[in-house]
């Protein structure tokens, strides 16, 4: 349902003090570009701890991948409408949290979005708007209420045959959180996990300054719309300015409302700041779907969560308690 737009630019310092340096490695994981940044004493230590992060992200991919026929997620999907599937406590807890976010967002976020028929194409090949009947039918099997969890037996059951769950809108954020936690346990005092735009930070740069992110202006990708410091938390941006279709003067995003089957409209990008990337990931998608007014209202009710929206005219709108340096 969602592909994270790579619109966050890290402004990384190369200054070193206290014998600490910033080391980076870019690679492809979970089908996306990742960058792991750590602040440690030397390259040998950097390689050791970055390898730990890579192994952890790879482990999570094997757990949640719906493409791997041997994953627990694939087993849940293949038994939809047939029987419950006993899963690890880790996957059970992830699905349980996802259902809670679905309730919080009135279904704007829903991991059963994977059940949707792919009637929208954003590769330039669509020549007509799908009919109302086609759109309604495309989400007939979507519904987080039909994900049945049994905590006593750690089992997951999809009530309807043909139902599927997927973690495209939350998985990379979860992986970033877990990699960060593992590095912290290994005494890495500062760093960034950038999971294709799902970023989780901790500590500070080697010169003692905060990490800084720049949010790209979707109407002019060579310029930043805002610059913000981030010390210990996550920031995720979801954007539609690269993948969309246009019919009758309306621009339809590749981010689709799982409740209706219609793509989101009116917003170019949503950036969410939260303590964890998993939550920021899910909420960025949700705000896109809910729209500016409802989305901001929901964000303003949540502690330690902030949001920046850029609408289709390029206007920057923020939640109540965030201050940004505009360019």
Number of C-alpha atoms within 10 A of each C-alpha: 21 18 18 23 19 18 22 22 14 14 14 16 17 12 12 15 12 10 10 18 20 22 19 17 13 11 11 12 16 19 9 13 14 23 19 25 20 29 24 23 17 13 14 10 15 22 16 10 22 22 14 16 22 19 13 17 24 14 12 20 21 17 19 21 19 22 12 14 13 12 16 20 24 19 18 24 25 18 20 21 16 14 14 20 22 18 19 12 13 12 18 18 15 16 19 18 14 22 22 15 20 21 15 15 21 13 22 25 32 31 27 24 27 22 21 21 16 12 14 22 13 14 9 10 9 14 10 10 14 13 10 12 8 13 19 14 15 20 22 17 21 27 23 22 14 15 21 15 20 14 13 6 12 17 19 26 21 27 19 17 14 16 25 25 24 22 24 21 27 25 24 29 30 24 26 28 25 21 25 25 14 15 19 16 10 11 10 20 16 23 27 27 29 26 29 25 25 31 30 33 27 22 21 20 27 24 15 13 13 20 23 19 20 20 24 20 20 23 14 10 12 9 13 18 21 17 19 15 14 18 18 18 19 28 29 33 29 29 26 25 18 12 17 19 23 15 11 6 7 10 19 22 27 23 24 24 23 27 19 16 24 21 19 22 21 17 24 24 28 27 25 27 25 22 17 24 31 28 24 29 31 27 33 29 31 28 29 30 27 21 17 19 9 14 22 20 15 18 19 17 12 11 9 12 22 22 26 23 27 22 18 17 11 16 12 16 14 19 19 14 10 12 13 12 10 12 11
